[in-house]
Amino acid sequence: MNINIAADLKAACASDAALASISDRVLLVSSRQLAKILGKKNDNSLRAARSNGTGFKFYTDRSGNVYYNLIEVFKEIGVKL
């Protein structure tokens, strides 16, 4: 492998410390998982809130699956970790 290519790749990679700081702020859970955590029977209310443009901030992957950042949700509802 060319030394210059290896140096370029190393410069573009995230450090272990950077990944550790991200993991302290991000914990993705699916819509069904969040519904169970919040004590809901199913995730229908979360779906309705998404379609109305209200509710918690959500993220989708390329397949259309919906995820919530559990840490952000807890902050929004006032739960201290």
C-alpha positions in Angstrom: 0.0 0.0 0.0 1.2 3.4 -0.8 2.3 5.4 2.3 0.5 8.6 1.1 -2.8 6.7 0.6 -2.4 5.2 4.1 -1.7 8.7 5.6 -4.8 10.1 3.8 -7.0 7.4 5.1 -5.7 7.9 8.7 -6.5 11.6 8.5 -10.0 10.9 7.3 -10.8 8.3 10.1 -12.5 9.3 13.3 -10.4 8.9 16.5 -11.5 6.6 19.3 -12.0 9.7 21.5 -14.4 11.2 18.9 -16.4 8.0 18.7 -16.6 7.8 22.5 -18.0 11.3 22.7 -20.6 10.6 20.0 -21.7 7.4 21.8 -22.4 9.5 24.9 -24.9 11.6 23.0 -26.5 9.1 20.6 -28.6 6.0 21.4 -30.9 5.1 18.6 -34.0 3.1 19.2 -36.7 2.0 16.8 -40.2 3.4 17.0 -41.5 0.1 18.5 -38.7 0.1 21.1 -39.5 3.7 22.1 -43.2 2.9 22.5 -42.3 0.0 24.8 -39.9 2.3 26.8 -42.7 4.9 27.2 -45.2 2.3 28.3 -47.3 2.4 25.1 -49.2 -0.6 23.8 -47.8 0.0 20.3 -46.2 2.8 18.2 -49.4 4.1 16.7 -49.3 7.4 18.6 -45.7 8.0 17.6 -46.7 7.3 13.9 -49.6 9.8 14.2 -47.3 12.4 15.7 -44.8 12.0 12.9 -47.5 12.3 10.2 -48.8 15.5 11.9 -45.4 17.0 12.1 -45.3 17.0 15.9 -43.7 14.7 18.4 -40.1 13.8 18.9 -37.4 14.4 16.4 -36.8 11.2 14.4 -34.3 9.8 11.9 -34.8 7.5 9.0 -32.4 5.2 7.2 -32.3 4.5 3.5 -34.9 1.8 3.9 -37.4 4.1 5.5 -37.0 2.6 9.0 -37.6 5.2 11.7 -35.3 5.7 14.7 -35.4 8.1 17.7 -32.4 9.3 19.7 -33.4 8.1 23.2 -31.2 10.6 24.9 -32.9 13.5 23.1 -36.3 12.1 23.9 -35.5 11.8 27.6 -34.2 15.4 27.6 -37.4 16.6 25.9 -39.7 14.9 28.4 -37.5 15.9 31.3 -36.0 12.6 32.4 -32.5 13.0 34.0 -30.0 10.3 33.1 
